[in-house]
Amino acid sequence: MNLTQTIWRVMTLLTFGLVGLTACVTVEDSQALRTTVVTSGDLSQLPPSAMTYTWHPTLQKIFVDRRLDKQQVLQHMQDTLKKVLLTKGFRWVEDPQLADFQVGFGVAMGTQMSDEQILATAGLVPGLSNQGVDPKKYDKGSVLISFFKPTGIAGQPYEIIWRVLAQGFANIKDMDEVRARFDGLIEEMLLSLPATHAVQ
């Protein structure tokens, strides 16, 4: 798994525009709005004419506890990725033979997965601290998105060229908040992905 360039960037964002939050945001809640994003790889390795993608055959991992429906989380992740990537001009296709690249992803929410386990699984770790956050109200979630390009090599048809891992907090008891924060996070994670010529 060779990467011609590795780019690490860490961003800490504080967002106060969530529905239901007033100007009187507590210190605890403001701490819970932190998001950390780490990227690795080189998006310029995507084929210049790339317009279509399909899901990676094995990297569609969902780790959630019993408060969340695994299949619903998987479907929402796929739907959100399709929506965001379409705004960039990329179209999902079911047939891998028609895809210019593959997209893999992983979601961990409401579990006790440690940063060490995330590092071993994803190769990245944002290391978002839970200091000042009420664990009874907020759960830490992690989202991974990876891009793979075709190699033309038998036995290793695709290689990873870029990945982004984000961590943030959400109140699982408020699913509207979870979905809003989740969708916004996916948009932020793919912000650096250039749009295709079709939408430029």
C-alpha positions, 0 to 999 in steps of 0.5 A: 500500500504505497502512497506517493504523498502523505498529508496530515492535517488536524483541525479543531472546529467549534460549531454553535449552529446546531438546531436547538442550541441557544446563545447560552451554550454551556461549557460542557456542550461547547466541549461536546461540539468539538470535531477533529479530522485527520487525512492521509494520502493524495487526492491527485492520484484519482484518475483525472477523468474519474466520474463514477465510483462503487463501494469497496467490497469489504470496507463497509464497517459499522460498529454500534451498540444496541441503541442504534440499528446497524443496518440503518446506520449503514444505509444512512452512511451510504445515502449521505456519501452518495448525496455529498459526492454527487454535489462534487459530480461523482455518480455511484454505480453498482457494477464495479467494472463501470467504476473509476474508483472505489469508496470504503468507509467505517463508522463507530458510535456508542462503542468502547472502541479505543483510539489504539483499536481505531489506529490498528484498524484505520491506520489513523487516529484523531485522538479527540479528547473527552475532557469536559464532556459528560459521557452520560449525555454524549458518545464519541463517534468515529467515521472513516472514508477511504478512496481506492484507485484501480491498479491494473495488477492481477490479484491487487486490483485496487490500492488506497490513495486517500483516507480521512478519519473524523471524531466528534460527539453526539447525543444518541438520545437525540437522533435528529441531532445525530443525523444533522451532525453526522451529515455535516461531518461527512461534508466537512470530511470531503471538503478537500475533494475537488469537484469534477469538470461536470460541476465546475 
